[in-house]
Amino acid sequence: MSTAKLSHLAETLIGSEIVKLGNMISERIRAGEKIYNFTIGDFDPKVFPIPAELEKLIIESYQQRNTSYPAAEGVLDLRKAVSQFLKEWEGLDYAPNEIQIASGGRPLIYTIFKAIVDKGDKVVYGVPSWNNNHYVHMTDGEHCVVECKVENHFMPTVDDVREHIKGATLICLCTPQNPTGTTLTKHDLSEICDLILAENATRKEGEKKCYLLFDQMYWTLTYGSTVHYNPITVRPAMKEFTVFVDGISKAFASTGVRVGWSMGPELVISKMKAILSHLGAWAPMAEQKAVAKYLYEKDAIAAYLTQFKSEIEIRLHNIYDGFIALKEKGFTVDAVAPQAAIYLTINIDLVGKTTESGTILASQQDVTSYILSEAKLAVVPFSAFGGASNSPWYRLSVGTCIKEEIPAMLDQLESALGKLK
Ligand SMILES: Cc1ncc(COP(=O)(O)O)c(C=O)c1O
């Protein structure tokens, strides 16, 4: 390998740990091993296909030759459709000029950072969380990290954020949250909004404000009595300071279709457009036109979501119940009741135990390897989401889960746990 020096960013950036782990497991599966691979925050299209109506519209859109460059802010048809979709489904008022389209959530998050955060600016985020650490690194911001606790469902609280709010430039919240499958309550979100509003009231004319990056990529996927709240509904004054990340990737199992949107103050949105016009990370023209039509199909969307959500919920609950049953049998495992998204937070606390062959599981990494090799269970440790390396908590994703396999998976886990002393 060449030893040529590259940019500081290239030399120091860590690729996604989750993708790395997922690739390693896929290789083992290809080599013939049976693994319950719950590592990827994606859907198996055989289990969770995209909506049939959307698929048809995309095909038609290519047949209609929608294949030229889209407008840098996204095609107007789609921004109008997103505007009405947000109004109808979430009660939010955003005009097309306050909406930016891109090829999914990632380029939008990167662009929000680029539009708001300067080198050295304070960015506040909780851990475990999805990729905030990497975006702060890519923009040279100052990491203000909050260690979230199980008693708060691994969500940041107002007290956590308060410690860092003075002079902060960006607060990152994600609800429903990847990796935990939990949500911010109305009360906690309102308190954090009040804190941001109070901080901004102290800033002088011309001084940069504190913004909120509000990632609601999974907001349609809530279960039972869980309700999704957004900053604008709980505190309308937050509209001036909030930039949303949203799109079809998770709501319609459409991760590979690549259509996302941000809503926010026109000034921020227009700067995001300028930055994105150089990145060229637009959603493909044909998909934009197709999604623009699909978002008006209220009945089809409702029917799709009903079926899709019930299938995810069954998986989350069955696995959750299985973990609680194992806990009740005396095994040192646990789980947080699932509220939303496609994730279950599980705890596998085996450090210090001895395997049949006499090896001591000395670290959480040893535990991860043990459950992979003995239970054939692949899950992502919270350390991959910025959590402590000795955290016994994991993300279990059900996007690729075949529900009929759950009992066998739990049996295999029980037998692996039973072999330890
Ligand atoms: C919370 C959250 N936001 C944003 C994204 C990015 O989504 P996309 O696939 O549209 O880039 C993901 C993807 O996993 C996510 O989990």
The ligand as a Tripos MOL2 file, in Angstrom:
@<TRIPOS>MOLECULE
LIG
   16    16     1     0     0
SMALL
NO_CHARGES

@<TRIPOS>ATOM
      1 C1        -31.7920    8.1220   11.6960 C.3       1 LIG1
      2 C2        -31.3800    8.0620   10.2740 C.ar      1 LIG1
      3 N1        -31.3300    9.1890    9.5720 N.ar      1 LIG1
      4 C3        -30.9440    9.2070    8.3010 C.ar      1 LIG1
      5 C4        -30.5870    8.0440    7.6630 C.ar      1 LIG1
      6 C5        -30.1290    8.1190    6.2440 C.3       1 LIG1
      7 O1        -31.0530    7.6550    5.3840 O.3       1 LIG1
      8 P1        -30.7920    7.5030    3.8370 P.3       1 LIG1
      9 O2        -30.7130    6.0430    3.5620 O.co2     1 LIG1
     10 O3        -31.9960    8.1270    3.2200 O.co2     1 LIG1
     11 O4        -29.5290    8.2060    3.4830 O.co2     1 LIG1
     12 C6        -30.5960    6.8340    8.3490 C.ar      1 LIG1
     13 C7        -30.1660    5.5940    7.7000 C.2       1 LIG1
     14 O5        -29.9610    4.5750    8.2890 O.2       1 LIG1
     15 C8        -31.0170    6.8430    9.7000 C.ar      1 LIG1
     16 O6        -31.0630    5.7190   10.4110 O.3       1 LIG1
@<TRIPOS>BOND
     1     1     2 1
     2     2     3 ar
     3     2    15 ar
     4     3     4 ar
     5     4     5 ar
     6     5     6 1
     7     5    12 ar
     8     6     7 1
     9     7     8 1
    10     8     9 2
    11     8    10 1
    12     8    11 1
    13    12    13 1
    14    12    15 ar
    15    13    14 2
    16    15    16 1
@<TRIPOS>SUBSTRUCTURE
     1 LIG1         1 GROUP 0 **** ****
